[in-house]
């Protein structure tokens, strides 16, 4: 078992519960909740309450709440370059934080790109540190070259790209490529960002492709988990 799979299994074993508070018993997010592998409970709000919301518990402890209107922003999956992230709603960013360390299943590549953009934006905003990224194959990275040229040119971030060498990426100052040939880590889409100058801005994403174009994984703001993710991604790789 790879270090990445061990890390994914450890997050999956955590107990999570979502509680939806709303005036009516409608369940419009049933499929979405099921894909996040969590227990869901519905509680009725009194008439005249200010708005419906979602409360989240990890291992019995309350970790955050978000309005159901803001929950829609994740489903919309905003994908914009890091230099235009100011246009992304605050609700999406809050949702990213609240759902940290929650395992999801059946997530699409578009949704993963939206989560990846949030991590890249944090790296861009901090402006220093290291960003480790695997899009599984170098050919998948081709469509993201513009984003990473911008990150490399506008920040002091050390960028490492991992993948199966099915395509030859261009040389970009500040970007180092690492080959994953015949390696089980090719199944994983992963990002890990940390910076000594802003330790609490650490963030990461780990997703395993299974079956094709469907992913199971999690994202995290926990610096310790980000360090484990980085270690699992970088172990025994070569340029």
Backbone as JSON, one array per atom type, in Angstrom:
{
  "sequence": "XXXXXXXXXXXXXXXXXXXXXXXXXXXXXXXXXXXXXXXXXXXXXXXXXXXXXXXXXXXXXXXXXXXXXXXXXXXXXXXXXXXXXXXXXXXXXXXXXXXXXXXXXXXXXXXXXXXXXXXXXXXXXXXXXXXXXXXXXXXXXXXXXXXXXXXXXXXXXXXXXXXXXXXXXXXXXXXXXXXXXXXXXXXXXXXXXXXXXXXXXXXXXXXXXXXXXXXXXXXXXXXXXXXXXXXXXXXXXXX",
  "N": [[0.84, -1.2, 0.0], [0.57, 2.23, -0.85], [1.97, 5.29, 0.52], [0.26, 7.39, 0.03], [-2.23, 6.13, -0.3], [-2.55, 5.05, 2.26], [-2.81, 7.39, 3.73], [-5.21, 8.4, 2.68], [-6.98, 6.38, 3.51], [-6.84, 6.71, 6.27], [-8.13, 9.14, 6.68], [-10.65, 8.51, 5.74], [-11.57, 6.86, 7.75], [-12.44, 8.46, 9.79], [-15.1, 9.75, 11.79], [-17.9, 11.41, 10.57], [-20.47, 13.86, 10.54], [-23.21, 15.41, 9.05], [-25.54, 17.94, 9.67], [-28.56, 19.18, 8.67], [-30.32, 22.13, 8.88], [-33.46, 23.33, 8.37], [-36.59, 24.86, 7.33], [-38.41, 23.13, 6.04], [-38.91, 19.61, 5.22], [-37.52, 18.96, 2.92], [-35.05, 17.37, 0.82], [-32.79, 18.27, -0.92], [-30.08, 17.87, -1.35], [-29.34, 15.26, -1.2], [-27.94, 13.34, -2.85], [-25.49, 14.62, -3.14], [-24.58, 14.71, -0.46], [-24.39, 11.95, 0.01], [-22.29, 11.33, -1.68], [-20.24, 12.42, -0.28], [-19.77, 10.69, 1.73], [-20.89, 10.74, 4.37], [-22.8, 10.79, 7.43], [-26.13, 11.97, 7.54], [-28.39, 14.22, 8.98], [-31.6, 15.66, 9.37], [-33.04, 18.59, 10.64], [-35.79, 20.44, 11.76], [-36.31, 23.89, 11.26], [-37.69, 26.65, 13.11], [-40.55, 28.54, 11.95], [-39.89, 31.61, 10.3], [-37.19, 31.72, 10.83], [-33.82, 32.87, 10.18], [-32.44, 31.63, 8.0], [-31.68, 28.6, 6.14], [-29.24, 26.14, 7.06], [-26.12, 24.29, 7.12], [-24.6, 22.17, 9.4], [-21.51, 20.85, 10.56], [-19.86, 18.03, 11.92], [-16.92, 16.54, 13.18], [-15.79, 13.53, 14.32], [-17.52, 13.8, 16.51], [-17.18, 16.43, 17.32], [-18.02, 19.82, 16.86], [-17.28, 21.53, 13.89], [-17.88, 23.52, 12.05], [-20.16, 25.66, 10.17], [-22.39, 26.37, 7.44], [-24.31, 28.37, 5.23], [-27.07, 27.07, 3.32], [-27.45, 28.21, 0.84], [-24.89, 28.97, 0.14], [-23.77, 26.5, -0.14], [-24.42, 25.74, -2.69], [-22.47, 26.94, -4.22], [-20.22, 25.33, -4.31], [-21.09, 23.26, -5.9], [-21.3, 24.6, -8.26], [-18.7, 24.91, -9.02], [-16.43, 26.98, -9.46], [-14.01, 27.87, -11.77], [-11.28, 29.58, -12.13], [-8.35, 31.52, -12.99], [-5.61, 31.98, -10.61], [-4.99, 34.75, -10.31], [-7.39, 35.99, -10.59], [-9.04, 35.3, -8.53], [-10.31, 36.9, -6.72], [-12.81, 37.37, -7.62], [-14.28, 35.19, -6.91], [-16.82, 33.89, -4.84], [-17.09, 34.62, -1.31], [-18.43, 32.71, 0.07], [-17.76, 30.29, -1.21], [-15.1, 30.0, -0.44], [-15.33, 29.81, 2.34], [-16.75, 27.43, 2.46], [-14.85, 25.67, 1.45], [-13.09, 25.63, 3.62], [-14.75, 24.63, 5.7], [-15.39, 22.05, 4.84], [-13.0, 20.77, 4.92], [-10.91, 17.91, 5.23], [-12.91, 16.05, 4.81], [-14.03, 13.16, 3.36], [-14.76, 12.61, -0.07], [-16.67, 11.11, -2.73], [-17.02, 10.01, -6.14], [-16.36, 12.42, -7.47], [-15.9, 14.85, -10.01], [-13.57, 15.66, -12.7], [-13.76, 18.36, -13.29], [-14.74, 19.44, -10.89], [-12.59, 18.83, -9.23], [-10.66, 20.46, -10.38], [-11.67, 22.95, -9.61], [-11.32, 22.87, -6.81], [-8.54, 22.6, -6.81], [-7.83, 25.1, -7.84], [-8.45, 26.74, -5.68], [-6.45, 26.04, -3.86], [-4.16, 26.72, -5.34], [-4.61, 29.46, -5.48], [-4.27, 30.23, -2.82], [-1.56, 29.71, -2.54], [-0.6, 31.58, -4.4], [-1.43, 33.97, -3.15], [0.06, 33.93, -0.75], [2.67, 33.84, -1.77], [5.21, 32.74, -1.4], [7.14, 29.78, -0.59], [6.46, 26.29, -1.14], [5.04, 24.33, -3.74], [3.59, 21.34, -4.53], [2.58, 19.23, -7.07], [0.51, 16.85, -8.65], [-0.89, 15.9, -11.61], [-1.38, 13.43, -12.51], [-0.7, 12.66, -15.25], [1.68, 14.07, -17.51], [0.56, 15.09, -19.83], [-1.98, 15.85, -19.05], [-1.4, 18.03, -17.54], [-0.84, 19.89, -19.48], [-2.94, 21.67, -20.24], [-2.92, 23.36, -18.11], [-0.73, 24.93, -18.1], [-0.56, 27.73, -18.51], [-1.56, 28.78, -16.08], [0.42, 27.93, -14.29], [2.73, 29.07, -15.34], [2.16, 31.7, -14.73], [2.05, 31.6, -11.88], [4.72, 30.9, -11.34], [6.1, 33.08, -12.41], [5.12, 35.3, -11.03], [5.46, 34.92, -8.32], [7.51, 33.75, -5.53], [7.42, 31.05, -5.3], [8.4, 27.69, -5.06], [7.97, 25.28, -7.41], [6.84, 22.02, -8.04], [6.17, 19.52, -10.33], [4.52, 16.49, -10.88], [4.19, 13.39, -12.66], [3.15, 10.91, -15.1], [5.33, 10.49, -17.81], [4.04, 11.11, -20.5], [4.09, 13.11, -22.28], [6.02, 15.9, -23.31], [6.72, 18.47, -21.28], [7.09, 22.1, -21.38], [10.1, 23.95, -20.6], [10.05, 25.87, -17.68], [10.97, 28.56, -15.8], [11.56, 28.1, -12.4], [9.93, 25.92, -12.15], [9.97, 22.47, -11.61], [10.11, 19.24, -13.01], [8.99, 15.91, -12.36], [9.2, 12.47, -12.9], [6.75, 9.92, -12.89], [6.9, 6.92, -13.55], [5.42, 3.89, -14.27], [4.4, 3.78, -11.69], [2.42, 3.45, -8.77], [1.41, 5.83, -7.81], [0.51, 7.26, -9.94], [-2.2, 7.05, -10.11], [-3.29, 9.06, -8.63], [-4.53, 12.33, -8.14], [-3.08, 15.16, -6.95], [-2.27, 17.84, -4.71], [-0.09, 19.84, -2.78], [0.56, 22.42, -0.66], [2.77, 24.46, 1.17], [4.22, 26.89, 3.41], [6.88, 28.42, 5.08], [6.63, 31.0, 5.97], [3.94, 31.38, 6.3], [2.44, 29.35, 7.86], [-0.13, 28.5, 8.57], [-1.57, 28.69, 6.28], [-1.29, 26.44, 4.86], [-2.34, 23.92, 2.59], [-4.03, 21.2, 0.95], [-4.76, 18.61, -1.48], [-5.98, 15.39, -2.15], [-6.76, 12.86, -4.36], [-8.01, 9.86, -5.61], [-8.19, 8.24, -8.69], [-10.87, 6.34, -9.7], [-13.57, 4.68, -10.67], [-12.36, 5.36, -14.13], [-12.16, 8.88, -14.61], [-13.64, 9.48, -12.34], [-13.46, 10.34, -8.96], [-12.15, 9.67, -5.68], [-11.52, 11.11, -2.58], [-9.99, 13.74, -0.58], [-9.79, 17.14, 0.65], [-7.63, 19.38, 2.48], [-6.82, 21.6, 5.23], [-5.06, 21.21, 7.19], [-1.91, 21.54, 8.52], [-0.22, 19.38, 9.3], [-1.32, 17.16, 7.98], [-0.97, 18.04, 5.36], [1.81, 17.98, 5.19], [2.25, 15.21, 5.38], [1.0, 14.42, 3.04], [2.6, 15.68, 1.12], [5.0, 14.29, 1.6], [4.26, 11.68, 0.87], [3.8, 12.04, -1.83], [6.25, 12.88, -2.87], [8.17, 10.96, -2.32], [10.9, 8.99, -3.3], [11.01, 9.87, -6.0], [12.09, 10.93, -9.28], [13.88, 13.31, -11.35]],
  "CA": [[0.0, 0.0, 0.0], [1.35, 3.44, -0.93], [1.75, 6.27, 1.59], [-0.91, 8.19, -0.32], [-3.43, 5.35, 0.0], [-2.66, 4.97, 3.72], [-3.32, 8.67, 4.19], [-6.63, 8.46, 2.3], [-7.72, 5.46, 4.38], [-6.9, 7.26, 7.62], [-9.16, 10.18, 6.69], [-11.93, 7.85, 5.54], [-12.0, 6.21, 8.99], [-12.96, 9.44, 10.74], [-16.55, 9.84, 11.85], [-18.39, 12.73, 10.2], [-21.92, 14.0, 10.5], [-23.79, 16.67, 8.58], [-26.9, 18.2, 10.12], [-29.19, 20.23, 7.88], [-31.39, 22.83, 9.57], [-34.28, 24.02, 7.38], [-38.0, 24.87, 7.73], [-39.17, 22.05, 5.42], [-38.15, 18.36, 5.21], [-36.95, 18.67, 1.61], [-33.68, 16.86, 0.87], [-32.27, 18.49, -2.27], [-28.65, 17.59, -1.47], [-29.14, 13.88, -0.78], [-26.87, 12.7, -3.62], [-24.22, 15.28, -2.81], [-24.16, 14.22, 0.85], [-24.0, 10.55, -0.12], [-20.98, 11.31, -2.31], [-19.24, 12.84, 0.69], [-19.55, 9.6, 2.67], [-21.18, 11.23, 5.71], [-24.15, 10.64, 7.96], [-26.89, 13.2, 7.4], [-29.59, 14.34, 9.8], [-32.36, 16.87, 9.08], [-33.77, 19.14, 11.78], [-36.68, 21.51, 11.31], [-36.16, 25.23, 11.82], [-38.97, 27.32, 13.34], [-40.95, 29.53, 10.95], [-39.31, 32.92, 10.53], [-35.75, 31.64, 11.06], [-33.13, 33.67, 9.17], [-32.02, 30.9, 6.8], [-31.28, 27.21, 6.32], [-27.79, 26.0, 7.1], [-25.53, 22.98, 7.29], [-23.61, 22.08, 10.47], [-20.63, 19.7, 10.34], [-19.13, 17.51, 13.06], [-15.9, 15.53, 12.94], [-15.56, 12.76, 15.54], [-18.35, 14.31, 17.58], [-16.89, 17.82, 17.64], [-18.48, 20.78, 15.87], [-16.16, 22.17, 13.19], [-18.26, 24.67, 11.25], [-21.5, 25.71, 9.59], [-22.45, 27.14, 6.21], [-25.66, 28.5, 4.7], [-27.31, 26.18, 2.19], [-27.26, 28.96, -0.41], [-23.47, 28.92, -0.18], [-23.44, 25.14, -0.55], [-24.56, 25.68, -4.15], [-21.28, 27.45, -4.91], [-19.31, 24.22, -4.59], [-21.64, 22.52, -7.04], [-21.05, 25.4, -9.45], [-17.3, 24.67, -9.34], [-15.79, 28.1, -10.16], [-12.64, 27.59, -12.21], [-10.67, 30.8, -12.66], [-6.93, 31.59, -12.64], [-5.37, 32.55, -9.29], [-4.97, 36.21, -10.28], [-8.76, 36.5, -10.64], [-9.82, 34.63, -7.51], [-11.1, 37.87, -5.97], [-14.17, 37.31, -8.14], [-14.94, 34.01, -6.37], [-17.58, 34.28, -3.65], [-16.56, 34.27, -0.01], [-19.1, 31.47, 0.46], [-16.99, 29.15, -1.7], [-13.89, 29.86, 0.37], [-15.75, 29.3, 3.64], [-17.11, 26.04, 2.25], [-13.59, 24.94, 1.34], [-12.58, 25.44, 4.98], [-15.65, 23.82, 6.51], [-15.36, 20.66, 4.37], [-11.65, 20.23, 5.02], [-10.76, 16.58, 5.83], [-14.11, 15.26, 4.57], [-13.85, 12.32, 2.18], [-15.79, 12.66, -1.09], [-16.59, 10.1, -3.78], [-17.67, 10.36, -7.41], [-16.12, 13.81, -7.83], [-15.47, 14.94, -11.4], [-12.33, 16.41, -12.94], [-14.06, 19.79, -13.19], [-14.81, 19.79, -9.47], [-11.23, 18.79, -8.71], [-9.98, 21.68, -10.84], [-12.14, 24.06, -8.78], [-10.62, 22.76, -5.54], [-7.14, 22.89, -7.09], [-7.7, 26.55, -7.99], [-8.44, 27.35, -4.35], [-5.12, 25.81, -3.29], [-3.23, 27.56, -6.1], [-4.84, 30.86, -5.1], [-3.63, 30.44, -1.52], [-0.14, 29.8, -2.82], [-0.39, 32.87, -5.07], [-1.6, 35.04, -2.18], [1.2, 33.91, 0.16], [3.78, 34.31, -2.6], [6.47, 32.04, -1.15], [6.92, 28.42, -0.12], [6.61, 25.23, -2.14], [3.8, 23.73, -4.22], [3.83, 20.03, -5.15], [1.36, 18.95, -7.81], [0.45, 15.73, -9.61], [-2.11, 15.75, -12.4], [-1.3, 12.04, -12.96], [0.06, 12.57, -16.5], [2.14, 15.38, -17.98], [-0.35, 15.59, -20.86], [-3.09, 16.51, -18.35], [-0.86, 19.32, -17.1], [-0.69, 20.8, -20.62], [-3.96, 22.72, -20.22], [-2.73, 24.21, -16.92], [0.58, 25.59, -18.19], [-0.71, 29.17, -18.32], [-1.7, 29.04, -14.64], [1.69, 27.71, -13.59], [3.66, 30.12, -15.79], [1.83, 32.89, -13.95], [2.49, 31.38, -10.5], [6.17, 30.92, -11.29], [6.61, 34.41, -12.74], [4.63, 36.35, -10.13], [5.72, 34.58, -6.92], [8.77, 33.07, -5.24], [7.06, 29.69, -4.95], [9.1, 26.56, -5.68], [6.9, 24.44, -7.95], [7.22, 20.68, -8.5], [5.09, 18.85, -11.05], [4.72, 15.05, -10.95], [3.28, 12.73, -13.57], [3.66, 9.96, -16.09], [5.89, 11.3, -18.91], [3.46, 10.8, -21.81], [4.18, 14.34, -23.04], [7.19, 16.66, -22.85], [6.31, 19.84, -20.92], [8.11, 23.11, -21.66], [10.87, 24.46, -19.47], [9.52, 27.09, -17.05], [11.82, 28.9, -14.67], [10.87, 27.94, -11.13], [9.15, 24.7, -12.17], [10.75, 21.25, -11.78], [9.27, 18.11, -13.36], [9.4, 14.63, -11.81], [8.51, 11.4, -13.62], [6.15, 8.79, -12.2], [6.78, 5.89, -14.57], [5.09, 2.6, -13.67], [4.3, 4.05, -10.27], [1.0, 3.49, -8.35], [0.98, 7.2, -7.54], [-0.12, 7.8, -11.14], [-3.66, 7.03, -9.95], [-3.72, 10.12, -7.73], [-4.47, 13.77, -8.4], [-2.66, 15.65, -5.64], [-1.59, 19.13, -4.53], [0.31, 20.13, -1.41], [1.23, 23.71, -0.56], [3.08, 24.98, 2.49], [5.16, 28.0, 3.41], [7.36, 28.72, 6.42], [6.19, 32.34, 6.36], [2.49, 31.38, 6.53], [2.2, 27.93, 8.1], [-1.55, 28.19, 8.67], [-2.16, 28.71, 4.94], [-1.05, 25.15, 4.21], [-3.55, 23.28, 2.07], [-3.7, 20.1, 0.05], [-5.82, 17.81, -2.09], [-5.58, 14.05, -2.58], [-7.9, 12.19, -4.97], [-7.66, 8.66, -6.37], [-9.09, 7.98, -9.82], [-11.39, 4.98, -9.56], [-13.08, 4.28, -12.0], [-11.89, 6.49, -14.93], [-12.85, 10.17, -14.55], [-14.38, 9.62, -11.1], [-12.41, 10.42, -7.95], [-12.42, 9.6, -4.25], [-10.42, 11.75, -1.88], [-10.3, 14.8, 0.38], [-8.87, 18.27, 0.71], [-7.32, 19.66, 3.87], [-6.08, 22.8, 5.66], [-4.27, 20.78, 8.34], [-0.5, 21.52, 8.12], [0.37, 18.05, 9.5], [-1.78, 16.31, 6.87], [-0.32, 18.52, 4.13], [3.19, 17.47, 5.22], [2.18, 13.79, 5.05], [0.65, 14.34, 1.63], [3.81, 16.02, 0.37], [5.96, 13.19, 1.74], [3.8, 10.56, 0.07], [3.91, 12.37, -3.24], [7.62, 13.13, -3.31], [9.09, 9.87, -1.97], [11.54, 8.15, -4.33], [10.78, 10.32, -7.36], [13.28, 11.41, -9.97], [13.64, 14.35, -12.36]],
  "C": [[0.88, 1.25, 0.0], [1.05, 4.35, 0.26], [0.5, 7.1, 1.3], [-2.2, 7.42, 0.0], [-3.63, 5.22, 1.51], [-3.24, 6.25, 4.29], [-4.81, 8.8, 3.87], [-7.47, 7.57, 3.21], [-7.85, 6.02, 5.79], [-7.96, 8.35, 7.73], [-10.54, 9.55, 6.54], [-12.46, 7.26, 6.85], [-12.57, 7.18, 10.01], [-14.48, 9.51, 10.66], [-17.01, 11.26, 11.57], [-19.91, 12.74, 10.19], [-22.29, 15.38, 10.0], [-25.2, 16.78, 9.15], [-27.45, 19.39, 9.36], [-30.35, 20.82, 8.68], [-32.16, 23.64, 8.53], [-35.74, 23.93, 7.79], [-38.8, 23.7, 7.19], [-38.3, 20.8, 5.36], [-37.55, 18.0, 3.86], [-35.49, 18.24, 1.76], [-33.0, 17.03, -0.49], [-30.81, 18.1, -2.45], [-28.32, 16.13, -1.14], [-27.99, 13.21, -1.52], [-25.53, 13.3, -3.27], [-23.69, 14.8, -1.46], [-23.66, 12.78, 0.76], [-22.6, 10.45, -0.73], [-19.87, 11.78, -1.39], [-19.12, 11.85, 1.86], [-19.8, 10.02, 4.12], [-22.6, 10.85, 6.12], [-24.85, 11.99, 7.89], [-28.15, 13.14, 8.27], [-30.27, 15.66, 9.45], [-33.12, 17.31, 10.33], [-34.57, 20.36, 11.31], [-36.39, 22.81, 12.03], [-37.53, 25.84, 12.07], [-39.28, 28.3, 12.21], [-40.35, 30.88, 11.31], [-37.83, 32.91, 10.83], [-35.01, 32.33, 9.92], [-32.7, 32.92, 7.92], [-31.6, 29.49, 7.12], [-29.75, 27.11, 6.31], [-27.39, 24.56, 7.37], [-24.5, 23.06, 8.4], [-22.81, 20.8, 10.29], [-19.88, 19.34, 11.62], [-18.1, 16.49, 12.58], [-15.63, 14.84, 14.26], [-16.28, 13.36, 16.74], [-18.14, 15.76, 17.95], [-17.37, 18.73, 16.51], [-17.29, 21.48, 15.23], [-16.56, 23.35, 12.34], [-19.67, 24.55, 10.72], [-21.46, 26.61, 8.37], [-23.9, 27.22, 5.76], [-25.86, 27.61, 3.49], [-27.2, 26.91, 0.85], [-25.8, 28.91, -0.84], [-23.04, 27.52, -0.59], [-23.52, 24.99, -2.07], [-23.29, 26.11, -4.87], [-20.27, 26.35, -5.18], [-19.78, 23.45, -5.81], [-21.42, 23.27, -8.34], [-19.61, 25.31, -9.91], [-16.65, 25.84, -10.1], [-14.34, 27.78, -10.51], [-12.08, 28.85, -12.87], [-9.22, 30.83, -12.24], [-6.73, 32.27, -11.29], [-5.39, 34.07, -9.25], [-6.36, 36.81, -10.38], [-9.64, 35.88, -9.58], [-10.62, 35.61, -6.65], [-12.55, 37.87, -6.42], [-14.96, 36.13, -7.59], [-15.6, 34.37, -5.05], [-16.89, 33.83, -2.38], [-17.18, 32.96, 0.47], [-18.34, 30.25, 0.0], [-15.76, 28.92, -0.84], [-14.23, 29.34, 1.77], [-16.08, 27.82, 3.53], [-15.87, 25.18, 2.13], [-13.03, 24.64, 2.73], [-13.44, 24.47, 5.78], [-15.56, 22.34, 6.12], [-13.96, 20.06, 4.35], [-11.67, 18.89, 5.75], [-12.03, 15.74, 5.74], [-13.95, 14.47, 3.28], [-15.03, 12.48, 1.23], [-15.61, 11.48, -2.05], [-17.3, 10.62, -5.01], [-17.52, 11.83, -7.74], [-15.53, 13.85, -9.23], [-14.17, 15.72, -11.52], [-12.6, 17.91, -12.83], [-14.12, 20.23, -11.74], [-13.43, 19.77, -8.83], [-10.44, 20.01, -9.15], [-10.39, 22.88, -10.0], [-11.44, 24.05, -7.43], [-9.13, 23.08, -5.71], [-6.9, 24.39, -7.21], [-7.67, 27.24, -6.63], [-7.07, 27.19, -3.7], [-4.08, 26.66, -4.01], [-3.37, 29.02, -5.74], [-4.2, 31.16, -3.75], [-2.12, 30.56, -1.69], [0.21, 31.15, -3.44], [-0.46, 34.02, -4.07], [-0.43, 35.1, -1.19], [2.47, 34.35, -0.56], [5.11, 33.65, -2.37], [6.14, 30.65, -0.59], [7.12, 27.43, -1.24], [5.25, 24.62, -2.46], [4.15, 22.46, -4.98], [2.52, 19.58, -5.79], [1.53, 17.72, -8.69], [-0.91, 15.75, -10.29], [-2.13, 14.37, -13.07], [-0.43, 11.87, -14.21], [0.5, 13.98, -16.9], [1.2, 15.95, -19.03], [-1.56, 16.28, -20.24], [-2.66, 17.9, -17.88], [-0.83, 20.35, -18.23], [-1.69, 21.95, -20.57], [-3.79, 23.69, -19.06], [-1.43, 25.01, -16.98], [0.48, 27.09, -17.96], [-0.81, 29.56, -16.86], [-0.35, 28.95, -13.95], [2.79, 28.63, -14.09], [3.43, 31.38, -14.95], [2.31, 32.74, -12.51], [4.01, 31.49, -10.39], [6.74, 32.31, -11.51], [6.28, 35.46, -11.69], [4.89, 36.07, -8.66], [7.12, 33.99, -6.78], [8.54, 31.61, -4.87], [7.9, 28.69, -5.74], [8.04, 25.56, -6.12], [7.46, 23.12, -8.46], [6.01, 20.0, -9.11], [5.44, 17.38, -11.23], [3.74, 14.43, -11.94], [3.97, 11.71, -14.44], [4.12, 10.75, -17.31], [5.35, 10.91, -20.29], [3.49, 12.01, -22.74], [5.35, 15.13, -22.46], [6.78, 18.1, -22.54], [7.43, 20.83, -21.19], [8.88, 23.49, -20.4], [10.26, 25.77, -18.99], [10.39, 27.38, -15.85], [11.02, 28.84, -13.37], [10.04, 26.68, -11.03], [10.07, 23.51, -12.45], [9.79, 20.09, -12.03], [9.86, 16.81, -12.8], [8.55, 13.53, -12.44], [7.99, 10.32, -12.67], [5.89, 7.7, -13.23], [6.53, 4.54, -13.9], [4.92, 2.68, -12.18], [2.82, 4.1, -9.87], [0.5, 4.89, -8.04], [0.38, 7.88, -8.76], [-1.64, 7.83, -11.02], [-4.18, 8.26, -9.2], [-3.53, 11.52, -8.32], [-4.15, 14.4, -7.05], [-2.02, 17.03, -5.73], [-1.24, 19.27, -3.06], [1.08, 21.44, -1.4], [1.53, 24.02, 0.9], [4.15, 26.06, 2.36], [5.58, 28.28, 4.85], [6.86, 30.07, 6.9], [4.7, 32.42, 6.68], [2.03, 29.94, 6.74], [0.72, 27.59, 8.09], [-2.27, 28.3, 7.33], [-1.89, 27.41, 4.18], [-2.37, 24.55, 3.74], [-3.15, 22.19, 1.08], [-4.95, 19.38, -0.44], [-5.24, 16.46, -2.47], [-6.82, 13.34, -3.11], [-7.4, 11.02, -5.81], [-8.68, 8.45, -7.48], [-9.55, 6.53, -9.8], [-12.91, 5.02, -9.58], [-12.62, 5.5, -12.81], [-12.8, 7.71, -14.83], [-13.79, 10.31, -13.37], [-13.38, 9.47, -9.96], [-12.96, 10.31, -6.54], [-11.24, 10.23, -3.52], [-10.88, 12.8, -0.9], [-9.39, 15.99, 0.13], [-8.7, 18.67, 2.16], [-6.61, 20.99, 4.05], [-5.18, 22.48, 6.85], [-2.8, 20.69, 7.94], [0.16, 20.14, 8.27], [-0.04, 17.1, 8.37], [-1.14, 16.73, 5.56], [1.12, 18.0, 4.06], [3.22, 15.98, 4.87], [1.87, 13.59, 3.57], [1.86, 14.64, 0.76], [4.82, 14.88, 0.42], [5.57, 12.0, 0.89], [3.96, 10.79, -1.42], [5.35, 12.41, -3.72], [8.56, 11.96, -3.08], [9.59, 9.13, -3.21], [11.17, 8.56, -5.75], [12.06, 10.87, -7.95], [12.89, 12.51, -10.93], [13.45, 13.72, -13.72]]
}
